[in-house]
Amino acid sequence: MATSMDSLVENGQEMSNAHSDSLDSFTKIEEQIKIEDDEEKSSLLGNEGGSKQDKEVFLLHKNEDKKAMSSESSVDDWDSVKKNGMDEPKRKTHTETPAYQQQQQPSPIRENKGSLLRRQMAQHKSSTMTLSGDDYMTPSQRKDELIKELRLQLKLSQKRAEEREEEILTSDRKRAESIAEVEDVLGREIETIKVSHTQLQEKYDQLLTVYEETLRKKKDIEKLVKEMRIAQEENEKLHQKLYYEMYRKGQMSVEFERQVELEQLAQKEPNKVSVDELLDKLKLTESELTKWQCYKRTESYAEGEKPDTEAEARLRFLRDSMYHFLTDNDRKDSEQHLKAVVGILSYTDVQMKRITKAISDRKKGK
């Protein structure tokens, strides 16, 4: 549709341009003919130097133009007579030779620019239509015919231009209607798309909310699983510890029962008890006795008088350590008491090295 409209616009512009060109050419021809006639008149009649023969030629052309005009008027009269039903008036034929031409033959006519233009226009007219001997027209008549033809062409061009303008207006109206229809369709489609977009956006927001809620629940579940895993590990450790305690207590109960049984067998049947079992029983009894002594010693310290100063506390601790070092038969306990005594006395590093070396040498000597 746009292409056809553009072609119509171009055709209308071409017709307008052709009409303008034909009108301009017609105006220029009229002006040039008028100018040439004025120049010829001024050169032949106004100048004293003009020849008599040139003046006669100019007057001859003027007389022919007048005769042609009178002939046209007579033709118009004949048309009116025919309309009114009257007889045709007698007309003079153009084939008769004028009296001045019979008496004297004119010299050859010298052509100027105006005559050349008139001759060209006559040739153009003769190329479009064929004239008989009775249809001879003077230059003025030919000029009038050319003017009529140009005016007719001008009217035709104007009519074609109006038709083209009407076609262009119709095409513009149709195009505007089609554009309005397309805009209406596009508007409805846009509204539909907007509604669907709004629905999709709402659905997306809902899904996003559900997704965020799912992520939060997932994090809570992961945290709960981690806590449950830690609690399970702690329970397993506690169970293992309980199993170990139960196993150890079972072993201790077995040992205790065996010890009781050893005591009973040692009293009733000494031959059934081995020496190793008796030695183990003795060591166990000694260790329990040592623990009991330590416990009683701790109680005696707690119940005894507390020293007022640090020096008194050191002195009392040194006294007790030396007492136990001298009285305890256990070698390990004696070594611990000796280390406590040496630590309380605050010897220097060099002295401590010598004391440590002397103690180790003494152990080796033993």
Contacts in CASP RR format, 6 or more apart in sequence:
PFRMAT RR
TARGET T0000
AUTHOR 0000-0000-0000
METHOD contacts of the structure
MODEL  1
MATSMDSLVENGQEMSNAHSDSLDSFTKIEEQIKIEDDEEKSSLLGNEGG
SKQDKEVFLLHKNEDKKAMSSESSVDDWDSVKKNGMDEPKRKTHTETPAY
QQQQQPSPIRENKGSLLRRQMAQHKSSTMTLSGDDYMTPSQRKDELIKEL
RLQLKLSQKRAEEREEEILTSDRKRAESIAEVEDVLGREIETIKVSHTQL
QEKYDQLLTVYEETLRKKKDIEKLVKEMRIAQEENEKLHQKLYYEMYRKG
QMSVEFERQVELEQLAQKEPNKVSVDELLDKLKLTESELTKWQCYKRTES
YAEGEKPDTEAEARLRFLRDSMYHFLTDNDRKDSEQHLKAVVGILSYTDV
QMKRITKAISDRKKGK
1 171 0 8 1.000
1 174 0 8 1.000
1 175 0 8 1.000
1 178 0 8 1.000
2 175 0 8 1.000
4 171 0 8 1.000
5 168 0 8 1.000
5 171 0 8 1.000
5 172 0 8 1.000
5 175 0 8 1.000
8 164 0 8 1.000
8 167 0 8 1.000
8 168 0 8 1.000
8 171 0 8 1.000
9 168 0 8 1.000
11 164 0 8 1.000
12 161 0 8 1.000
12 164 0 8 1.000
12 165 0 8 1.000
12 168 0 8 1.000
15 157 0 8 1.000
15 160 0 8 1.000
15 161 0 8 1.000
15 164 0 8 1.000
16 161 0 8 1.000
18 157 0 8 1.000
19 154 0 8 1.000
19 157 0 8 1.000
19 158 0 8 1.000
19 161 0 8 1.000
22 150 0 8 1.000
22 153 0 8 1.000
22 154 0 8 1.000
22 157 0 8 1.000
23 154 0 8 1.000
26 147 0 8 1.000
26 150 0 8 1.000
26 154 0 8 1.000
29 117 0 8 1.000
29 121 0 8 1.000
29 146 0 8 1.000
30 147 0 8 1.000
32 113 0 8 1.000
32 114 0 8 1.000
32 117 0 8 1.000
33 114 0 8 1.000
33 117 0 8 1.000
33 118 0 8 1.000
33 143 0 8 1.000
36 112 0 8 1.000
36 113 0 8 1.000
36 114 0 8 1.000
36 115 0 8 1.000
36 117 0 8 1.000
37 114 0 8 1.000
39 112 0 8 1.000
40 58 0 8 1.000
40 112 0 8 1.000
40 114 0 8 1.000
41 58 0 8 1.000
43 50 0 8 1.000
44 50 0 8 1.000
44 54 0 8 1.000
44 55 0 8 1.000
44 57 0 8 1.000
44 58 0 8 1.000
45 55 0 8 1.000
45 58 0 8 1.000
53 106 0 8 1.000
53 107 0 8 1.000
54 110 0 8 1.000
56 106 0 8 1.000
57 106 0 8 1.000
57 109 0 8 1.000
57 110 0 8 1.000
60 106 0 8 1.000
61 139 0 8 1.000
64 138 0 8 1.000
64 139 0 8 1.000
65 138 0 8 1.000
65 139 0 8 1.000
65 140 0 8 1.000
67 94 0 8 1.000
67 138 0 8 1.000
68 137 0 8 1.000
68 138 0 8 1.000
68 139 0 8 1.000
68 140 0 8 1.000
68 141 0 8 1.000
69 140 0 8 1.000
69 141 0 8 1.000
71 91 0 8 1.000
71 94 0 8 1.000
71 141 0 8 1.000
72 141 0 8 1.000
72 144 0 8 1.000
74 89 0 8 1.000
74 91 0 8 1.000
77 89 0 8 1.000
78 88 0 8 1.000
78 89 0 8 1.000
78 91 0 8 1.000
81 87 0 8 1.000
81 88 0 8 1.000
81 89 0 8 1.000
82 88 0 8 1.000
93 134 0 8 1.000
94 134 0 8 1.000
94 136 0 8 1.000
95 133 0 8 1.000
109 115 0 8 1.000
111 119 0 8 1.000
118 139 0 8 1.000
118 142 0 8 1.000
118 143 0 8 1.000
121 142 0 8 1.000
121 143 0 8 1.000
121 146 0 8 1.000
122 139 0 8 1.000
122 142 0 8 1.000
124 146 0 8 1.000
125 142 0 8 1.000
125 145 0 8 1.000
125 146 0 8 1.000
125 149 0 8 1.000
131 137 0 8 1.000
137 145 0 8 1.000
258 277 0 8 1.000
259 281 0 8 1.000
259 284 0 8 1.000
262 273 0 8 1.000
262 277 0 8 1.000
262 278 0 8 1.000
262 281 0 8 1.000
263 281 0 8 1.000
265 272 0 8 1.000
265 273 0 8 1.000
266 273 0 8 1.000
266 278 0 8 1.000
286 330 0 8 1.000
290 330 0 8 1.000
290 333 0 8 1.000
306 313 0 8 1.000
307 313 0 8 1.000
307 315 0 8 1.000
307 316 0 8 1.000
314 344 0 8 1.000
317 340 0 8 1.000
317 344 0 8 1.000
318 341 0 8 1.000
318 344 0 8 1.000
318 345 0 8 1.000
321 337 0 8 1.000
321 340 0 8 1.000
321 341 0 8 1.000
321 344 0 8 1.000
322 337 0 8 1.000
322 341 0 8 1.000
324 333 0 8 1.000
324 337 0 8 1.000
325 334 0 8 1.000
325 337 0 8 1.000
325 338 0 8 1.000
325 341 0 8 1.000
328 334 0 8 1.000
328 337 0 8 1.000
338 359 0 8 1.000
342 352 0 8 1.000
342 355 0 8 1.000
347 355 0 8 1.000
END
